[in-house]
Amino acid sequence: MTMKTSQFQKKLLSMQENMMNFALTLTANHEDAQDLLQETSLKVLDNSDKYVDNRNFKGWVLTVMRNIFINNYHKIVRTQTIIDYNADLYNLDVATDSMFDSPEGSIRLQEITDAIDSLNQELKIPFSMYVSGYPYHEIAETLNLPIGTVKSRIFFARKELKVKLKAGGYE
């Protein structure tokens, strides 16, 4: 084990409490948060070679966690959607054997999704790209905008979402 690998692992271990707190805010369930923490730790360790030393380590790790959470959610929705052709062609049932099986988790996730969907396109597009894992410079290139504009739109989207979610009872 090299000195750099050892330091990387120590940094990751020192972040476990922060990671668990963030995982709990995403999942609203202790067991699911533990699973997400473990999956994130493994992914970060497997991709340690992709980390650039001058980057914000905490931000990088929490972005990895957020992306895993989002990808898992999309995977669950895709694989757990059942179409019952006998009842009604447009009736979709989502099985509840998922990390969102608690009513609070489902309601919270729906509230967040609705809040994001309600953003105007000018804010929604860069914010959605950012949440999907695109770095600021790629969003700027894709949307043909200055990087400062992209950052401010993401900032204003977060601010607007915070107000909407707080009004809905989520902080």
Rosetta constraint file for C-alpha pairs under 8 A:
AtomPair CA 1 CA 5 HARMONIC 6.27 0.50
AtomPair CA 1 CA 6 HARMONIC 6.70 0.50
AtomPair CA 2 CA 6 HARMONIC 6.26 0.50
AtomPair CA 3 CA 7 HARMONIC 6.22 0.50
AtomPair CA 4 CA 8 HARMONIC 6.12 0.50
AtomPair CA 5 CA 9 HARMONIC 6.20 0.50
AtomPair CA 6 CA 10 HARMONIC 6.23 0.50
AtomPair CA 7 CA 11 HARMONIC 6.16 0.50
AtomPair CA 8 CA 12 HARMONIC 6.28 0.50
AtomPair CA 8 CA 48 HARMONIC 7.53 0.50
AtomPair CA 9 CA 13 HARMONIC 6.11 0.50
AtomPair CA 9 CA 45 HARMONIC 7.56 0.50
AtomPair CA 10 CA 14 HARMONIC 6.12 0.50
AtomPair CA 11 CA 15 HARMONIC 6.53 0.50
AtomPair CA 12 CA 16 HARMONIC 6.77 0.50
AtomPair CA 12 CA 41 HARMONIC 7.52 0.50
AtomPair CA 15 CA 19 HARMONIC 6.03 0.50
AtomPair CA 15 CA 58 HARMONIC 7.39 0.50
AtomPair CA 16 CA 20 HARMONIC 6.04 0.50
AtomPair CA 16 CA 37 HARMONIC 7.80 0.50
AtomPair CA 17 CA 21 HARMONIC 6.25 0.50
AtomPair CA 18 CA 22 HARMONIC 6.25 0.50
AtomPair CA 19 CA 23 HARMONIC 6.02 0.50
AtomPair CA 19 CA 37 HARMONIC 6.43 0.50
AtomPair CA 19 CA 62 HARMONIC 6.81 0.50
AtomPair CA 20 CA 24 HARMONIC 6.10 0.50
AtomPair CA 20 CA 33 HARMONIC 6.51 0.50
AtomPair CA 20 CA 34 HARMONIC 7.02 0.50
AtomPair CA 20 CA 37 HARMONIC 6.13 0.50
AtomPair CA 21 CA 25 HARMONIC 6.43 0.50
AtomPair CA 22 CA 26 HARMONIC 6.36 0.50
AtomPair CA 22 CA 62 HARMONIC 7.59 0.50
AtomPair CA 23 CA 27 HARMONIC 6.07 0.50
AtomPair CA 23 CA 28 HARMONIC 7.93 0.50
AtomPair CA 23 CA 33 HARMONIC 4.76 0.50
AtomPair CA 23 CA 34 HARMONIC 7.56 0.50
AtomPair CA 23 CA 36 HARMONIC 6.41 0.50
AtomPair CA 23 CA 37 HARMONIC 6.49 0.50
AtomPair CA 23 CA 65 HARMONIC 7.57 0.50
AtomPair CA 24 CA 28 HARMONIC 5.05 0.50
AtomPair CA 24 CA 29 HARMONIC 6.14 0.50
AtomPair CA 24 CA 30 HARMONIC 6.33 0.50
AtomPair CA 24 CA 32 HARMONIC 7.98 0.50
AtomPair CA 24 CA 33 HARMONIC 5.16 0.50
AtomPair CA 26 CA 33 HARMONIC 7.71 0.50
AtomPair CA 26 CA 66 HARMONIC 7.87 0.50
AtomPair CA 26 CA 69 HARMONIC 7.50 0.50
AtomPair CA 27 CA 32 HARMONIC 6.24 0.50
AtomPair CA 27 CA 33 HARMONIC 5.89 0.50
AtomPair CA 27 CA 99 HARMONIC 7.31 0.50
AtomPair CA 27 CA 100 HARMONIC 7.43 0.50
AtomPair CA 27 CA 105 HARMONIC 6.73 0.50
AtomPair CA 28 CA 32 HARMONIC 7.99 0.50
AtomPair CA 28 CA 33 HARMONIC 7.50 0.50
AtomPair CA 28 CA 104 HARMONIC 7.70 0.50
AtomPair CA 28 CA 105 HARMONIC 5.95 0.50
AtomPair CA 29 CA 33 HARMONIC 6.00 0.50
AtomPair CA 29 CA 99 HARMONIC 7.96 0.50
AtomPair CA 29 CA 105 HARMONIC 7.76 0.50
AtomPair CA 30 CA 34 HARMONIC 6.20 0.50
AtomPair CA 31 CA 35 HARMONIC 6.36 0.50
AtomPair CA 32 CA 36 HARMONIC 6.12 0.50
AtomPair CA 32 CA 99 HARMONIC 6.08 0.50
AtomPair CA 33 CA 37 HARMONIC 6.01 0.50
AtomPair CA 34 CA 38 HARMONIC 6.20 0.50
AtomPair CA 35 CA 39 HARMONIC 6.10 0.50
AtomPair CA 36 CA 40 HARMONIC 5.97 0.50
AtomPair CA 36 CA 65 HARMONIC 7.15 0.50
AtomPair CA 36 CA 68 HARMONIC 7.70 0.50
AtomPair CA 36 CA 69 HARMONIC 7.13 0.50
AtomPair CA 37 CA 41 HARMONIC 6.11 0.50
AtomPair CA 37 CA 65 HARMONIC 7.49 0.50
AtomPair CA 38 CA 42 HARMONIC 6.27 0.50
AtomPair CA 39 CA 43 HARMONIC 6.16 0.50
AtomPair CA 40 CA 44 HARMONIC 6.00 0.50
AtomPair CA 40 CA 61 HARMONIC 7.71 0.50
AtomPair CA 40 CA 64 HARMONIC 6.65 0.50
AtomPair CA 40 CA 65 HARMONIC 5.34 0.50
AtomPair CA 40 CA 68 HARMONIC 7.15 0.50
AtomPair CA 41 CA 45 HARMONIC 6.13 0.50
AtomPair CA 42 CA 46 HARMONIC 6.04 0.50
AtomPair CA 43 CA 47 HARMONIC 6.10 0.50
AtomPair CA 43 CA 64 HARMONIC 7.87 0.50
AtomPair CA 44 CA 48 HARMONIC 5.79 0.50
AtomPair CA 44 CA 61 HARMONIC 6.79 0.50
AtomPair CA 44 CA 64 HARMONIC 7.35 0.50
AtomPair CA 47 CA 51 HARMONIC 7.26 0.50
AtomPair CA 51 CA 55 HARMONIC 7.53 0.50
AtomPair CA 51 CA 57 HARMONIC 7.96 0.50
AtomPair CA 51 CA 60 HARMONIC 7.92 0.50
AtomPair CA 53 CA 57 HARMONIC 7.95 0.50
AtomPair CA 55 CA 60 HARMONIC 7.49 0.50
AtomPair CA 56 CA 60 HARMONIC 6.15 0.50
AtomPair CA 57 CA 61 HARMONIC 6.16 0.50
AtomPair CA 58 CA 62 HARMONIC 6.11 0.50
AtomPair CA 59 CA 63 HARMONIC 5.98 0.50
AtomPair CA 60 CA 64 HARMONIC 6.30 0.50
AtomPair CA 61 CA 65 HARMONIC 6.35 0.50
AtomPair CA 62 CA 66 HARMONIC 6.10 0.50
AtomPair CA 63 CA 67 HARMONIC 6.08 0.50
AtomPair CA 63 CA 133 HARMONIC 7.19 0.50
AtomPair CA 64 CA 68 HARMONIC 6.20 0.50
AtomPair CA 65 CA 69 HARMONIC 6.18 0.50
AtomPair CA 66 CA 70 HARMONIC 6.21 0.50
AtomPair CA 66 CA 131 HARMONIC 7.75 0.50
AtomPair CA 67 CA 71 HARMONIC 6.00 0.50
AtomPair CA 67 CA 131 HARMONIC 7.38 0.50
AtomPair CA 67 CA 132 HARMONIC 6.49 0.50
AtomPair CA 67 CA 133 HARMONIC 6.50 0.50
AtomPair CA 68 CA 72 HARMONIC 5.96 0.50
AtomPair CA 69 CA 73 HARMONIC 6.16 0.50
AtomPair CA 70 CA 74 HARMONIC 6.27 0.50
AtomPair CA 70 CA 132 HARMONIC 7.79 0.50
AtomPair CA 71 CA 75 HARMONIC 6.08 0.50
AtomPair CA 72 CA 76 HARMONIC 6.04 0.50
AtomPair CA 73 CA 77 HARMONIC 6.21 0.50
AtomPair CA 74 CA 78 HARMONIC 6.11 0.50
AtomPair CA 75 CA 79 HARMONIC 6.05 0.50
AtomPair CA 76 CA 80 HARMONIC 5.65 0.50
AtomPair CA 76 CA 98 HARMONIC 6.91 0.50
AtomPair CA 77 CA 81 HARMONIC 5.95 0.50
AtomPair CA 77 CA 94 HARMONIC 7.18 0.50
AtomPair CA 80 CA 94 HARMONIC 5.69 0.50
AtomPair CA 80 CA 95 HARMONIC 5.53 0.50
AtomPair CA 81 CA 92 HARMONIC 6.66 0.50
AtomPair CA 81 CA 93 HARMONIC 6.03 0.50
AtomPair CA 81 CA 94 HARMONIC 4.78 0.50
AtomPair CA 81 CA 95 HARMONIC 6.73 0.50
AtomPair CA 82 CA 92 HARMONIC 6.05 0.50
AtomPair CA 82 CA 93 HARMONIC 5.53 0.50
AtomPair CA 82 CA 94 HARMONIC 6.34 0.50
AtomPair CA 82 CA 95 HARMONIC 7.55 0.50
AtomPair CA 83 CA 89 HARMONIC 7.16 0.50
AtomPair CA 83 CA 90 HARMONIC 7.82 0.50
AtomPair CA 83 CA 91 HARMONIC 6.69 0.50
AtomPair CA 83 CA 92 HARMONIC 5.27 0.50
AtomPair CA 83 CA 93 HARMONIC 6.74 0.50
AtomPair CA 84 CA 88 HARMONIC 6.56 0.50
AtomPair CA 84 CA 89 HARMONIC 6.75 0.50
AtomPair CA 84 CA 91 HARMONIC 6.77 0.50
AtomPair CA 84 CA 92 HARMONIC 7.01 0.50
AtomPair CA 84 CA 93 HARMONIC 7.85 0.50
AtomPair CA 85 CA 89 HARMONIC 5.14 0.50
AtomPair CA 87 CA 91 HARMONIC 7.40 0.50
AtomPair CA 96 CA 100 HARMONIC 7.33 0.50
AtomPair CA 96 CA 101 HARMONIC 5.07 0.50
AtomPair CA 97 CA 101 HARMONIC 6.25 0.50
AtomPair CA 100 CA 105 HARMONIC 5.25 0.50
AtomPair CA 100 CA 106 HARMONIC 5.42 0.50
AtomPair CA 101 CA 105 HARMONIC 6.93 0.50
AtomPair CA 101 CA 106 HARMONIC 6.76 0.50
AtomPair CA 102 CA 106 HARMONIC 6.33 0.50
AtomPair CA 103 CA 107 HARMONIC 6.05 0.50
AtomPair CA 104 CA 108 HARMONIC 5.94 0.50
AtomPair CA 105 CA 109 HARMONIC 6.03 0.50
AtomPair CA 106 CA 110 HARMONIC 6.09 0.50
AtomPair CA 107 CA 111 HARMONIC 6.03 0.50
AtomPair CA 108 CA 112 HARMONIC 6.23 0.50
AtomPair CA 108 CA 170 HARMONIC 7.75 0.50
AtomPair CA 109 CA 113 HARMONIC 6.13 0.50
AtomPair CA 110 CA 114 HARMONIC 5.99 0.50
AtomPair CA 111 CA 115 HARMONIC 6.11 0.50
AtomPair CA 111 CA 165 HARMONIC 7.28 0.50
AtomPair CA 111 CA 168 HARMONIC 7.66 0.50
AtomPair CA 112 CA 116 HARMONIC 6.23 0.50
AtomPair CA 112 CA 165 HARMONIC 7.03 0.50
AtomPair CA 113 CA 117 HARMONIC 6.12 0.50
AtomPair CA 114 CA 118 HARMONIC 6.13 0.50
AtomPair CA 115 CA 119 HARMONIC 6.79 0.50
AtomPair CA 115 CA 161 HARMONIC 6.16 0.50
AtomPair CA 115 CA 164 HARMONIC 6.51 0.50
AtomPair CA 115 CA 165 HARMONIC 7.10 0.50
AtomPair CA 116 CA 124 HARMONIC 6.65 0.50
AtomPair CA 116 CA 161 HARMONIC 6.90 0.50
AtomPair CA 117 CA 124 HARMONIC 7.25 0.50
AtomPair CA 119 CA 123 HARMONIC 6.24 0.50
AtomPair CA 119 CA 124 HARMONIC 5.29 0.50
AtomPair CA 119 CA 157 HARMONIC 7.20 0.50
AtomPair CA 119 CA 160 HARMONIC 7.96 0.50
AtomPair CA 120 CA 124 HARMONIC 5.84 0.50
AtomPair CA 121 CA 125 HARMONIC 5.69 0.50
AtomPair CA 122 CA 126 HARMONIC 7.36 0.50
AtomPair CA 122 CA 153 HARMONIC 7.41 0.50
AtomPair CA 123 CA 127 HARMONIC 6.12 0.50
AtomPair CA 123 CA 153 HARMONIC 5.34 0.50
AtomPair CA 123 CA 154 HARMONIC 6.49 0.50
AtomPair CA 123 CA 156 HARMONIC 7.26 0.50
AtomPair CA 123 CA 157 HARMONIC 5.47 0.50
AtomPair CA 124 CA 128 HARMONIC 5.83 0.50
AtomPair CA 124 CA 157 HARMONIC 6.93 0.50
AtomPair CA 125 CA 129 HARMONIC 6.19 0.50
AtomPair CA 126 CA 130 HARMONIC 6.10 0.50
AtomPair CA 126 CA 139 HARMONIC 6.47 0.50
AtomPair CA 126 CA 150 HARMONIC 6.49 0.50
AtomPair CA 126 CA 153 HARMONIC 6.98 0.50
AtomPair CA 126 CA 154 HARMONIC 6.32 0.50
AtomPair CA 127 CA 131 HARMONIC 6.13 0.50
AtomPair CA 127 CA 153 HARMONIC 7.38 0.50
AtomPair CA 127 CA 154 HARMONIC 5.07 0.50
AtomPair CA 127 CA 157 HARMONIC 6.52 0.50
AtomPair CA 127 CA 158 HARMONIC 7.97 0.50
AtomPair CA 128 CA 132 HARMONIC 6.09 0.50
AtomPair CA 129 CA 133 HARMONIC 6.55 0.50
AtomPair CA 129 CA 134 HARMONIC 5.60 0.50
AtomPair CA 129 CA 139 HARMONIC 6.78 0.50
AtomPair CA 130 CA 134 HARMONIC 4.97 0.50
AtomPair CA 130 CA 135 HARMONIC 6.45 0.50
AtomPair CA 130 CA 136 HARMONIC 7.12 0.50
AtomPair CA 130 CA 139 HARMONIC 7.42 0.50
AtomPair CA 130 CA 154 HARMONIC 7.71 0.50
AtomPair CA 134 CA 138 HARMONIC 6.21 0.50
AtomPair CA 134 CA 139 HARMONIC 6.36 0.50
AtomPair CA 135 CA 139 HARMONIC 6.45 0.50
AtomPair CA 136 CA 140 HARMONIC 6.15 0.50
AtomPair CA 136 CA 147 HARMONIC 6.43 0.50
AtomPair CA 136 CA 150 HARMONIC 6.78 0.50
AtomPair CA 136 CA 151 HARMONIC 6.93 0.50
AtomPair CA 137 CA 141 HARMONIC 6.17 0.50
AtomPair CA 137 CA 147 HARMONIC 6.09 0.50
AtomPair CA 138 CA 142 HARMONIC 6.00 0.50
AtomPair CA 139 CA 143 HARMONIC 6.01 0.50
AtomPair CA 139 CA 147 HARMONIC 7.92 0.50
AtomPair CA 139 CA 150 HARMONIC 7.07 0.50
AtomPair CA 140 CA 144 HARMONIC 5.55 0.50
AtomPair CA 140 CA 145 HARMONIC 4.82 0.50
AtomPair CA 140 CA 146 HARMONIC 5.80 0.50
AtomPair CA 140 CA 147 HARMONIC 5.21 0.50
AtomPair CA 140 CA 150 HARMONIC 6.06 0.50
AtomPair CA 141 CA 145 HARMONIC 6.61 0.50
AtomPair CA 145 CA 149 HARMONIC 6.47 0.50
AtomPair CA 145 CA 150 HARMONIC 6.72 0.50
AtomPair CA 146 CA 150 HARMONIC 6.57 0.50
AtomPair CA 147 CA 151 HARMONIC 6.24 0.50
AtomPair CA 148 CA 152 HARMONIC 6.16 0.50
AtomPair CA 149 CA 153 HARMONIC 6.09 0.50
AtomPair CA 150 CA 154 HARMONIC 6.23 0.50
AtomPair CA 151 CA 155 HARMONIC 6.12 0.50
AtomPair CA 152 CA 156 HARMONIC 6.08 0.50
AtomPair CA 153 CA 157 HARMONIC 5.99 0.50
AtomPair CA 154 CA 158 HARMONIC 6.17 0.50
AtomPair CA 155 CA 159 HARMONIC 6.21 0.50
AtomPair CA 156 CA 160 HARMONIC 6.03 0.50
AtomPair CA 157 CA 161 HARMONIC 6.03 0.50
AtomPair CA 158 CA 162 HARMONIC 6.02 0.50
AtomPair CA 159 CA 163 HARMONIC 6.44 0.50
AtomPair CA 160 CA 164 HARMONIC 6.25 0.50
AtomPair CA 161 CA 165 HARMONIC 5.90 0.50
AtomPair CA 162 CA 166 HARMONIC 5.90 0.50
AtomPair CA 162 CA 171 HARMONIC 7.27 0.50
AtomPair CA 163 CA 167 HARMONIC 6.13 0.50
AtomPair CA 164 CA 168 HARMONIC 6.31 0.50
AtomPair CA 165 CA 169 HARMONIC 6.37 0.50
AtomPair CA 165 CA 170 HARMONIC 5.10 0.50
AtomPair CA 165 CA 171 HARMONIC 6.53 0.50
AtomPair CA 166 CA 170 HARMONIC 4.80 0.50
AtomPair CA 166 CA 171 HARMONIC 5.10 0.50
